[in-house]
């Protein structure tokens, strides 16, 4: 048993090293003095200063943050409604189709979604005169695939929800809508917030889908990074990657904490 435990621990250690050691090296080399990203030349923060002076990168980051906030908020609202319907209405005409359509973006390749979105926006532009590809089209695309993640989290939270609290509220005279706002929504708020954070993170680092629906003047942060690394990795990218890792870790940690929380 001891040998088996040591073997399992060794495999686990190698697995974690394979996943997280490259990320740790990126963080360390973000403080490298050399312009070569693989050669250590001493501790320095000059690449962090260069990053915060890079107007193109900062503009792309600000655009990505705005897109992520709007799309995550829209996905949280629509995903809440979808998750509630799937959890509280086990039988209605078309439920199987509806559930499949809600979950489909989670398993569908992004390139397929990107092509579909591109054809949709090109067709709507030619027929209706808009919307032009840019901020709005990116928000619509990101909201579409993020709804599934919010709906799944909300549905899972409602699966073990004590409905006697809602029934007690309605026995005291509350309407179903009032009971939802005053009892159900506060109870599932951590799950909704967790879904929002997950949708925000997914939108922030999306590249494949965004490339299909973005306009020439809408360069998000992942697109800007991809364009810059094609000519060689700039040390500023290490500093930027470190910031993204910090934001993602904070968002996912908060999301996990909110999911486990019980009010």
C-alpha positions as CSV (number, residue, x, y, z in Angstrom):
1,X,0.0,0.0,0.0
2,X,2.9,2.4,0.8
3,X,4.5,1.8,-2.5
4,X,1.2,2.4,-4.3
5,X,0.7,5.6,-2.4
6,X,4.2,6.8,-3.3
7,X,3.6,6.0,-6.9
8,X,0.3,7.8,-6.9
9,X,1.9,10.8,-5.2
10,X,4.7,10.8,-7.8
11,X,2.3,10.7,-10.7
12,X,0.3,13.5,-9.1
13,X,3.4,15.6,-8.6
14,X,4.5,15.2,-12.2
15,X,1.0,16.0,-13.4
16,X,0.9,19.3,-11.4
17,X,4.4,20.2,-12.5
18,X,3.5,19.6,-16.1
19,X,0.5,21.9,-15.8
20,X,1.7,24.7,-13.5
21,X,5.5,24.8,-13.8
22,X,5.4,26.7,-17.2
23,X,3.0,29.2,-15.6
24,X,5.4,29.7,-12.7
25,X,8.3,30.2,-15.1
26,X,6.3,32.9,-17.0
27,X,5.7,34.7,-13.7
28,X,9.3,34.5,-12.7
29,X,10.6,35.7,-16.1
30,X,8.2,38.6,-16.1
31,X,10.8,40.1,-13.7
32,X,13.7,39.3,-16.0
33,X,16.1,42.1,-17.0
34,X,17.0,40.5,-20.4
35,X,15.0,41.0,-23.6
36,X,15.4,37.3,-24.3
37,X,12.5,35.6,-22.5
38,X,14.4,32.4,-21.9
39,X,17.7,33.9,-20.6
40,X,17.8,35.1,-17.0
41,X,19.8,38.3,-16.6
42,X,18.8,39.6,-13.2
43,X,15.8,40.9,-11.4
44,X,14.0,43.9,-13.0
45,X,10.6,45.5,-13.3
46,X,11.3,47.4,-16.5
47,X,9.0,45.2,-18.6
48,X,6.1,45.9,-16.2
49,X,6.8,49.6,-16.7
50,X,6.9,49.1,-20.4
51,X,3.6,47.2,-20.3
52,X,1.8,50.0,-18.5
53,X,3.2,52.5,-21.0
54,X,2.0,50.4,-24.0
55,X,-1.1,52.3,-25.2
56,X,-2.2,49.6,-27.7
57,X,-2.1,46.9,-25.1
58,X,-3.8,49.0,-22.5
59,X,-6.5,50.0,-25.0
60,X,-7.1,46.3,-25.9
61,X,-7.2,45.4,-22.2
62,X,-9.8,48.1,-21.5
63,X,-11.9,46.9,-24.4
64,X,-11.7,43.3,-23.2
65,X,-12.7,44.2,-19.7
66,X,-15.8,46.2,-20.9
67,X,-16.8,43.3,-23.2
68,X,-16.4,40.8,-20.4
69,X,-18.4,42.8,-18.0
70,X,-21.3,43.4,-20.3
71,X,-21.4,39.9,-21.7
72,X,-21.1,38.3,-18.2
73,X,-23.9,40.4,-16.9
74,X,-26.2,39.5,-19.9
75,X,-25.2,35.8,-19.6
76,X,-26.0,35.9,-15.9
77,X,-29.5,37.2,-16.4
78,X,-30.4,34.9,-19.3
79,X,-28.6,31.9,-17.7
80,X,-30.5,32.5,-14.5
81,X,-33.8,32.3,-16.4
82,X,-32.7,29.3,-18.4
83,X,-31.4,27.4,-15.3
84,X,-34.6,28.2,-13.4
85,X,-36.7,26.9,-16.2
86,X,-34.8,23.7,-16.5
87,X,-34.8,23.1,-12.7
88,X,-38.4,24.1,-12.0
89,X,-40.3,23.0,-15.1
90,X,-39.3,19.3,-15.6
91,X,-42.0,18.9,-18.3
92,X,-43.0,21.3,-21.0
93,X,-43.2,21.0,-24.8
94,X,-39.8,21.2,-26.3
95,X,-37.9,20.9,-23.0
96,X,-35.4,18.4,-24.4
97,X,-34.7,20.6,-27.3
98,X,-34.4,23.7,-25.1
99,X,-32.0,21.9,-22.7
100,X,-29.9,20.7,-25.6
101,X,-29.7,24.2,-27.1
102,X,-28.7,25.7,-23.7
103,X,-25.9,23.2,-23.2
104,X,-24.7,23.0,-26.8
105,X,-22.2,26.0,-26.6
106,X,-20.3,24.1,-23.9
107,X,-19.5,21.2,-26.2
108,X,-19.6,22.8,-29.6
109,X,-16.1,23.8,-31.1
110,X,-15.5,27.5,-31.0
111,X,-14.6,27.6,-34.6
112,X,-18.0,26.2,-35.6
113,X,-19.7,28.9,-33.4
114,X,-17.4,31.5,-34.9
115,X,-18.4,30.6,-38.5
116,X,-22.1,30.5,-37.5
117,X,-21.9,33.9,-35.8
118,X,-19.9,35.4,-38.7
119,X,-22.6,34.2,-41.2
120,X,-25.3,35.6,-39.0
121,X,-23.8,39.0,-38.6
122,X,-22.8,39.3,-42.3
123,X,-26.4,38.3,-43.3
124,X,-28.0,40.7,-40.8
125,X,-25.8,43.5,-42.0
126,X,-26.7,42.9,-45.7
127,X,-30.5,42.5,-44.9
128,X,-31.0,44.9,-42.0
129,X,-28.0,47.2,-42.2
130,X,-26.4,46.1,-39.0
131,X,-25.0,45.5,-36.5
132,X,-21.5,46.4,-37.7
133,X,-18.9,44.0,-36.4
134,X,-17.3,45.4,-33.3
135,X,-18.1,45.8,-29.6
136,X,-21.8,44.7,-29.9
137,X,-21.2,41.6,-32.0
138,X,-18.4,40.4,-29.7
139,X,-20.7,40.9,-26.7
140,X,-23.5,38.9,-28.4
141,X,-21.1,36.1,-29.3
142,X,-19.6,35.9,-25.8
143,X,-23.0,36.1,-24.2
144,X,-24.2,33.2,-26.3
145,X,-21.6,30.7,-25.2
146,X,-21.4,32.0,-21.6
147,X,-25.1,31.4,-21.0
148,X,-24.6,27.7,-20.8
149,X,-22.1,27.9,-18.0
150,X,-24.4,30.1,-15.9
151,X,-27.4,28.0,-16.6
152,X,-25.6,24.8,-15.4
153,X,-24.5,26.4,-12.2
154,X,-27.9,27.8,-11.4
155,X,-29.7,24.5,-12.3
156,X,-27.3,22.6,-10.0
157,X,-27.9,25.0,-7.1
158,X,-31.7,24.8,-7.5
159,X,-31.6,21.0,-7.6
160,X,-31.0,20.8,-3.8
161,X,-33.0,24.0,-3.0
162,X,-35.4,23.6,-0.1
163,X,-38.7,24.6,-1.7
164,X,-40.5,24.7,1.6
165,X,-39.2,28.2,2.1
166,X,-40.9,29.4,-1.0
167,X,-44.1,27.6,0.0
168,X,-44.0,29.2,3.4
169,X,-43.6,32.7,1.8
170,X,-46.6,32.1,-0.5
171,X,-48.7,30.7,2.4
172,X,-48.1,34.1,4.1
173,X,-49.5,35.9,1.1
174,X,-46.5,36.4,-1.2
175,X,-47.0,36.0,-4.9
176,X,-44.7,33.6,-6.8
177,X,-42.8,36.6,-8.2
178,X,-42.4,38.1,-4.7
179,X,-41.3,34.8,-3.3
180,X,-38.7,34.5,-6.0
181,X,-37.3,37.9,-5.4
182,X,-37.3,37.8,-1.6
183,X,-36.5,34.1,-1.0
184,X,-35.2,32.2,-4.0
185,X,-33.0,34.8,-5.6
186,X,-31.1,35.7,-2.3
187,X,-30.6,32.0,-1.7
188,X,-29.1,31.2,-5.1
189,X,-27.3,34.5,-5.4
190,X,-23.9,32.9,-4.8
191,X,-24.5,30.5,-7.7
192,X,-25.4,33.4,-10.0
193,X,-22.4,35.4,-8.9
194,X,-20.2,32.3,-9.5
195,X,-21.6,31.9,-13.0
196,X,-21.0,35.6,-13.6
197,X,-17.4,35.3,-12.6
198,X,-16.9,32.2,-14.8
199,X,-18.5,34.0,-17.8
200,X,-16.3,37.0,-17.2
201,X,-13.2,34.9,-17.2
202,X,-14.2,33.0,-20.3
203,X,-15.0,36.2,-22.2
204,X,-11.7,37.9,-21.1
205,X,-9.4,35.2,-22.6
206,X,-11.5,34.2,-25.7
207,X,-9.6,34.4,-29.0
208,X,-11.1,31.9,-31.6
209,X,-14.7,33.1,-31.5
210,X,-13.7,36.8,-31.2
211,X,-11.6,36.7,-34.3
212,X,-14.7,35.8,-36.4
213,X,-17.0,38.5,-35.0
214,X,-14.6,41.4,-34.3
215,X,-14.2,44.3,-36.6
216,X,-11.0,45.9,-37.8
217,X,-11.1,48.5,-35.0
218,X,-12.0,46.1,-32.2
219,X,-8.8,44.5,-31.1
220,X,-9.3,42.7,-27.8
221,X,-6.5,41.7,-25.5
222,X,-6.1,38.1,-26.7
223,X,-6.1,39.3,-30.3
224,X,-3.5,42.0,-29.5
225,X,-1.3,39.4,-27.8
226,X,-1.6,36.9,-30.6
227,X,-0.7,39.5,-33.1
228,X,2.4,40.5,-31.1
229,X,3.8,37.0,-30.5
230,X,3.7,36.0,-34.1
231,X,6.9,38.2,-34.6
232,X,8.5,36.9,-31.4
233,X,7.7,36.8,-27.7
234,X,8.1,40.3,-26.2
235,X,9.0,40.2,-22.4
236,X,6.0,42.4,-21.8
237,X,3.9,39.4,-22.6
238,X,5.3,37.6,-19.5
239,X,4.2,40.5,-17.4
240,X,0.7,40.6,-19.0
241,X,0.4,36.8,-18.6
242,X,1.2,37.2,-14.9
243,X,-1.6,39.8,-14.5
244,X,-4.1,37.5,-16.4
245,X,-3.1,34.6,-14.2
246,X,-3.7,36.7,-11.1
247,X,-7.1,37.9,-12.3
248,X,-8.2,34.4,-13.4
249,X,-7.1,32.8,-10.1
250,X,-8.9,35.4,-8.1
251,X,-12.1,35.1,-10.2
252,X,-12.1,31.3,-10.2
253,X,-11.3,31.1,-6.4
254,X,-14.1,33.5,-5.7
255,X,-16.4,31.5,-8.0
256,X,-15.7,28.3,-6.2
257,X,-16.2,29.9,-2.8
258,X,-19.5,31.4,-3.8
259,X,-20.7,28.0,-5.3
260,X,-20.0,26.3,-1.9
261,X,-21.5,29.0,0.1
262,X,-24.9,28.5,1.7
263,X,-26.9,31.4,2.9
